[in-house]
């Protein structure tokens, strides 16, 4: 009788779990395992046959100077996107915290880049960055600053891509911070005021700890999004000039779909997965010291 009851319980659990488990296996677990399998082959993406080369793809990858350039570009892009998005997103939220006439429209305008396709945004910014007719250099000229080549130069191309990515993400970060700021208990501000705390001290000792879970969430999401950035790089720079904006994901695209070296491309994908897991683990470990729930 007990066995029948336990079987019923297990069957009931699986009945509820399977609808979520099946898509997870089909669209996440299986593709990852398949990618690991392909990374040990010399598949050229076109031929129906291939050979096992085991670790040759990883050895060739770690001997390729392009890999280390792409890794460095990925780090620069991730850090250059993450910090401004978090800091400016919080600043915008603090400015927009109090409702005023037209605040709803301004919030919508700030958030609209996030819901606009990245391809469309990138095409517009390609025109903005045009050295001769673009708005970017017109603004610099108005400020009596020297014009830049933006996406035409390896010295400024990464900066140009970072600006586009941060501009797109600011509204997203702002919305989350606005929600977090609304949930900060007013009693804490009153108590700190009675203790003689100034505005900056209240922000440091009350606001930042209370919104730290939101900050942690945004750090993880922004970091993963930066590691997976592709559309803006493809439209704006195609990884150039001279590989200055080639990230690991874009290197994966070039190896797999331009050079038809899918084995080595999936090796890059495996490295990206490992890198993402390691960074996330570090973030979760470090969060125990500064995130307050």
C-alpha positions, 0 to 999 in steps of 0.5 A: 500500500505504501509503495502504491502511494509513493509511486503515485506521489512520484508520478504526480511530481513528474507530471508537474515537472515534465512540462518544464523539464522537456523544453529544458532538455531539448533547448538547453541541456542537449545543445550544450552536450552536443556542442561539447561533442562537436568541439572534439571533431573537425566538422566543417559545418557542411560535410556529413562526415567528420573525424574525432580530433579530441583536444586538438581544437582547444590546443589550436585555440589556446595557441591562436593569438586572436583568442587572447585578443578576443578574450581581452576585448570581451573583458573590456567590453563587459567591464565597460558596459557593466559599471556605467549601466549600474551607476548611471541606471541608479542615478537616473532612478534617483532623479526620477524617483519623485513624480513630477509633471511629464515624468511618465513620458520621460521614463518611457523615453528612457526605457524605449531603447531596451524594447527596441530591436538592437539591429534597428538601434545599431543601424541608427547609431551607424549614421550617428557615428559617421565621421563626416555627417554624423551627430556625434562629431557635430556635438564634439564640434559644438563643444570645441572638441576634436572629431573622432573616427568612431567605428572607423578607427581601432582606437575608438571602435570599442568605445563606440560599441560600449556607448550604444550598449550602455545607452540601450541598457540604462532604461532597463536598469533604471526601472528595476532601481525605481522599483527597489527604491520604492520598497526601501522602508521610510522608517529607516530614513527617519531613524537615520535622520534622528541619528544625525545622518546626512543625505550621503550617509543615508544613501550609503548606509540605508539606500545602497544596502536595501537595494543591494539585491537589485544591484546583484541581479542587474550585475549578473544580467548585465554581465551575461548580456555583455558576454553574449553581445553580438547584434551591435558588433555585427552591425557597427563594426563586424569585429573590426577595425583590425579585430579591435571589437572582436569578442569571444562570441563574435570569434565563434561566429567567424570561426563557425560561419565564415571559416567553417571550422565548427569544431574550433568554434564550439571550443570557443563556445565551451570556453564561454560557458566555463567563463560565464559559470566561473564569473557567476560563481564568483559573483554569488560567492562575493554577494554574501558579503555585500548583498542584504536580503 
